[in-house]
Amino acid sequence: MFTGNRNRLKIRQSSLDTKNAGLNRELAARQLELSSKTAQNNLIYAWRTYGSSLRQLGPRPVTSVCLKKAIRPAAIPSLKR
């Protein structure tokens, strides 16, 4: 009688462990997606701030050429004109 309950509890625990592993996987995937979106948004914000600074300065300083080579607007879909 007690052995049967132990087996049933082990099966239940196994089922819960499997469900927990699936939820942990889903959480990790969502955290990665959030991190990726945050990084993309930060890049877009930095690029726009940089462009705004260039417009306020007037003629382009020499450093803008170097930065333009490092990050091309065409590489960022939302910045294509």
TIRO-2110 file (N, C-alpha, C; in Angstrom, 1 decimal):
// TIRO-2110
0.8, -1.2, 0.0, N, 1, A
0.0, 0.0, 0.0, CA, 1, A
0.9, 1.3, 0.0, C, 1, A
1.9, 1.3, 0.9, N, 2, A
2.7, 2.5, 0.9, CA, 2, A
3.6, 2.6, -0.3, C, 2, A
4.0, 1.5, -0.8, N, 3, A
4.9, 1.5, -2.0, CA, 3, A
4.1, 2.0, -3.2, C, 3, A
2.9, 1.7, -3.3, N, 4, A
2.0, 2.3, -4.4, CA, 4, A
2.0, 3.8, -4.4, C, 4, A
1.8, 4.3, -3.2, N, 5, A
1.7, 5.8, -3.0, CA, 5, A
3.1, 6.4, -3.4, C, 5, A
4.2, 5.8, -3.0, N, 6, A
5.5, 6.3, -3.3, CA, 6, A
5.7, 6.4, -4.8, C, 6, A
5.3, 5.3, -5.5, N, 7, A
5.4, 5.3, -6.9, CA, 7, A
4.6, 6.4, -7.6, C, 7, A
3.4, 6.5, -7.1, N, 8, A
2.5, 7.6, -7.6, CA, 8, A
3.1, 9.0, -7.4, C, 8, A
3.7, 9.2, -6.2, N, 9, A
4.3, 10.5, -5.9, CA, 9, A
5.5, 10.7, -6.8, C, 9, A
6.3, 9.7, -7.0, N, 10, A
7.5, 9.8, -7.9, CA, 10, A
7.0, 10.1, -9.3, C, 10, A
6.0, 9.5, -9.8, N, 11, A
5.5, 9.8, -11.1, CA, 11, A
5.0, 11.3, -11.2, C, 11, A
4.3, 11.7, -10.2, N, 12, A
3.8, 13.1, -10.1, CA, 12, A
5.0, 14.1, -10.1, C, 12, A
6.0, 13.7, -9.3, N, 13, A
7.1, 14.6, -9.2, CA, 13, A
7.9, 14.7, -10.5, C, 13, A
8.0, 13.5, -11.2, N, 14, A
8.6, 13.5, -12.5, CA, 14, A
7.8, 14.4, -13.5, C, 14, A
6.5, 14.3, -13.5, N, 15, A
5.7, 15.1, -14.4, CA, 15, A
5.9, 16.6, -14.1, C, 15, A
5.9, 17.0, -12.8, N, 16, A
6.2, 18.4, -12.4, CA, 16, A
7.6, 18.9, -12.8, C, 16, A
8.6, 18.0, -12.7, N, 17, A
9.9, 18.3, -13.1, CA, 17, A
10.0, 18.6, -14.6, C, 17, A
9.3, 17.8, -15.4, N, 18, A
9.3, 17.9, -16.8, CA, 18, A
8.6, 19.3, -17.2, C, 18, A
7.5, 19.6, -16.5, N, 19, A
6.8, 20.8, -16.8, CA, 19, A
7.7, 22.0, -16.4, C, 19, A
8.3, 21.9, -15.3, N, 20, A
9.2, 23.0, -14.8, CA, 20, A
10.4, 23.2, -15.8, C, 20, A
10.9, 22.1, -16.3, N, 21, A
12.0, 22.3, -17.3, CA, 21, A
11.5, 23.0, -18.6, C, 21, A
10.3, 22.7, -19.0, N, 22, A
9.7, 23.3, -20.2, CA, 22, A
9.5, 24.8, -19.9, C, 22, A
9.0, 25.2, -18.7, N, 23, A
8.8, 26.6, -18.4, CA, 23, A
10.1, 27.3, -18.3, C, 23, A
11.1, 26.7, -17.7, N, 24, A
12.5, 27.3, -17.7, CA, 24, A
13.0, 27.6, -19.0, C, 24, A
12.8, 26.7, -20.0, N, 25, A
13.3, 26.8, -21.3, CA, 25, A
12.5, 28.0, -22.0, C, 25, A
11.2, 28.1, -21.8, N, 26, A
10.4, 29.2, -22.3, CA, 26, A
10.9, 30.5, -21.7, C, 26, A
11.1, 30.5, -20.5, N, 27, A
11.6, 31.8, -19.8, CA, 27, A
12.9, 32.2, -20.4, C, 27, A
13.9, 31.3, -20.6, N, 28, A
15.2, 31.6, -21.1, CA, 28, A
15.0, 32.2, -22.6, C, 28, A
14.1, 31.6, -23.4, N, 29, A
13.9, 32.1, -24.7, CA, 29, A
13.3, 33.5, -24.7, C, 29, A
12.4, 33.8, -23.8, N, 30, A
11.8, 35.1, -23.7, CA, 30, A
12.8, 36.1, -23.2, C, 30, A
13.7, 35.7, -22.3, N, 31, A
14.7, 36.6, -21.8, CA, 31, A
15.7, 37.0, -22.9, C, 31, A
16.1, 36.0, -23.7, N, 32, A
17.0, 36.3, -24.8, CA, 32, A
16.3, 37.2, -25.8, C, 32, A
15.1, 37.0, -26.1, N, 33, A
14.3, 37.8, -27.1, CA, 33, A
14.3, 39.3, -26.5, C, 33, A
14.0, 39.4, -25.3, N, 34, A
13.9, 40.7, -24.6, CA, 34, A
15.3, 41.4, -24.7, C, 34, A
16.3, 40.7, -24.4, N, 35, A
17.6, 41.2, -24.4, CA, 35, A
18.0, 41.7, -25.8, C, 35, A
17.7, 40.9, -26.8, N, 36, A
17.9, 41.3, -28.2, CA, 36, A
17.2, 42.5, -28.6, C, 36, A
15.9, 42.6, -28.3, N, 37, A
15.1, 43.8, -28.6, CA, 37, A
15.7, 45.0, -27.9, C, 37, A
16.1, 44.9, -26.6, N, 38, A
16.6, 46.0, -25.9, CA, 38, A
17.9, 46.5, -26.5, C, 38, A
18.8, 45.6, -26.9, N, 39, A
20.0, 46.0, -27.6, CA, 39, A
19.7, 46.7, -28.9, C, 39, A
18.8, 46.2, -29.6, N, 40, A
18.4, 46.8, -30.9, CA, 40, A
17.9, 48.2, -30.7, C, 40, A
17.0, 48.4, -29.7, N, 41, A
16.4, 49.7, -29.4, CA, 41, A
17.5, 50.6, -29.0, C, 41, A
18.4, 50.2, -28.1, N, 42, A
19.5, 51.0, -27.7, CA, 42, A
20.4, 51.5, -28.8, C, 42, A
20.7, 50.6, -29.8, N, 43, A
21.4, 51.0, -31.0, CA, 43, A
20.7, 52.0, -31.8, C, 43, A
19.4, 51.8, -32.0, N, 44, A
18.6, 52.8, -32.8, CA, 44, A
18.6, 54.1, -32.1, C, 44, A
18.4, 54.1, -30.8, N, 45, A
18.4, 55.4, -30.0, CA, 45, A
19.7, 56.1, -30.1, C, 45, A
20.8, 55.3, -30.0, N, 46, A
22.2, 55.9, -30.0, CA, 46, A
22.4, 56.5, -31.4, C, 46, A
22.0, 55.8, -32.5, N, 47, A
22.2, 56.2, -33.8, CA, 47, A
21.4, 57.5, -34.1, C, 47, A
20.2, 57.6, -33.6, N, 48, A
19.4, 58.8, -33.8, CA, 48, A
20.0, 59.9, -33.0, C, 48, A
20.4, 59.7, -31.8, N, 49, A
21.0, 60.7, -31.0, CA, 49, A
22.3, 61.3, -31.7, C, 49, A
23.1, 60.4, -32.3, N, 50, A
24.3, 60.7, -33.0, CA, 50, A
23.9, 61.6, -34.2, C, 50, A
22.9, 61.2, -34.9, N, 51, A
22.5, 62.0, -36.1, CA, 51, A
22.0, 63.4, -35.7, C, 51, A
21.3, 63.4, -34.6, N, 52, A
20.8, 64.7, -34.1, CA, 52, A
21.9, 65.6, -33.7, C, 52, A
22.9, 65.0, -33.1, N, 53, A
24.1, 65.8, -32.7, CA, 53, A
24.8, 66.3, -33.9, C, 53, A
24.9, 65.5, -35.0, N, 54, A
25.6, 66.0, -36.2, CA, 54, A
24.8, 67.1, -36.8, C, 54, A
23.5, 67.1, -36.8, N, 55, A
22.7, 68.2, -37.4, CA, 55, A
22.9, 69.4, -36.6, C, 55, A
23.0, 69.3, -35.3, N, 56, A
23.2, 70.5, -34.5, CA, 56, A
24.6, 71.1, -34.6, C, 56, A
25.6, 70.3, -34.9, N, 57, A
27.0, 70.7, -35.1, CA, 57, A
27.2, 71.4, -36.4, C, 57, A
26.4, 71.1, -37.4, N, 58, A
26.6, 71.7, -38.7, CA, 58, A
27.5, 70.7, -39.5, C, 58, A
28.6, 71.3, -40.0, N, 59, A
29.5, 70.4, -40.8, CA, 59, A
30.0, 69.2, -40.1, C, 59, A
30.1, 68.1, -40.8, N, 60, A
30.5, 66.9, -40.1, CA, 60, A
31.9, 66.9, -39.6, C, 60, A
32.2, 66.5, -38.4, N, 61, A
33.5, 66.4, -37.9, CA, 61, A
34.2, 65.1, -38.5, C, 61, A
35.5, 65.1, -38.4, N, 62, A
36.2, 63.9, -39.0, CA, 62, A
35.8, 62.6, -38.4, C, 62, A
35.5, 62.6, -37.1, N, 63, A
35.2, 61.4, -36.4, CA, 63, A
33.9, 60.7, -37.0, C, 63, A
33.0, 61.5, -37.6, N, 64, A
31.8, 60.9, -38.1, CA, 64, A
32.0, 59.9, -39.2, C, 64, A
33.1, 60.2, -40.0, N, 65, A
33.4, 59.2, -41.0, CA, 65, A
33.8, 57.9, -40.4, C, 65, A
34.6, 57.9, -39.4, N, 66, A
35.0, 56.7, -38.7, CA, 66, A
33.8, 55.9, -38.1, C, 66, A
32.9, 56.7, -37.5, N, 67, A
31.8, 56.0, -36.9, CA, 67, A
30.8, 55.5, -37.9, C, 67, A
30.7, 56.2, -39.1, N, 68, A
29.9, 55.7, -40.1, CA, 68, A
30.3, 54.4, -40.7, C, 68, A
31.7, 54.2, -40.7, N, 69, A
32.2, 52.9, -41.2, CA, 69, A
31.9, 51.8, -40.2, C, 69, A
31.9, 52.1, -38.9, N, 70, A
31.7, 51.1, -37.9, CA, 70, A
30.3, 50.6, -37.9, C, 70, A
29.3, 51.5, -38.0, N, 71, A
27.9, 51.2, -37.9, CA, 71, A
27.2, 51.8, -39.2, C, 71, A
26.8, 51.0, -40.1, N, 72, A
26.1, 51.5, -41.2, CA, 72, A
24.6, 51.5, -41.0, C, 72, A
23.9, 52.6, -41.4, N, 73, A
22.5, 52.6, -41.2, CA, 73, A
21.7, 51.5, -41.9, C, 73, A
22.3, 51.1, -43.1, N, 74, A
21.6, 50.1, -43.9, CA, 74, A
21.5, 48.8, -43.1, C, 74, A
22.4, 48.6, -42.2, N, 75, A
22.4, 47.3, -41.4, CA, 75, A
21.3, 47.3, -40.4, C, 75, A
20.7, 48.4, -40.1, N, 76, A
19.6, 48.5, -39.2, CA, 76, A
18.3, 48.8, -40.0, C, 76, A
17.4, 47.8, -40.0, N, 77, A
16.2, 47.9, -40.9, CA, 77, A
15.4, 49.1, -40.6, C, 77, A
15.2, 49.5, -39.4, N, 78, A
14.3, 50.7, -39.1, CA, 78, A
15.0, 52.0, -39.4, C, 78, A
16.3, 52.0, -39.8, N, 79, A
16.9, 53.3, -40.1, CA, 79, A
17.1, 53.5, -41.6, C, 79, A
16.6, 52.5, -42.4, N, 80, A
16.7, 52.7, -43.8, CA, 80, A
15.8, 53.8, -44.2, C, 80, A
16.3, 54.6, -45.2, N, 81, A
15.5, 55.7, -45.6, CA, 81, A
15.0, 55.5, -47.0, C, 81, A
END
